[in-house]
Amino acid sequence: MATQRHSQIIETPTEARQAEPGPSVLALLTVSTGLAGLILGIVWFAFFRT
């Protein structure tokens, strides 16, 4: 809860961002890179296999 001291509003970092911390950026990058690799592997297997 925001408080006021000496005409300044004091907030926690979460209140200042006005949001809850989201998912980890590392997890997002890992999942998206894995999916891109999987899709490229499927495309290679379907079209370029000899």
Phi, psi and omega in degrees: 000131181291138178239163182238126178229125176050047179063022172241141179270126180254124180231156173284163178302323179293319178294324180293324178283339182060037178199159174276152177300134183273190180295157182294138178293324178299318179295319179297315179294322180296313181294316182292323177293320177297317178294321178297318177297319179296316179295317178295323176296319178294317179296317179297315181296323184282327189244332190245007180287137181249000000 
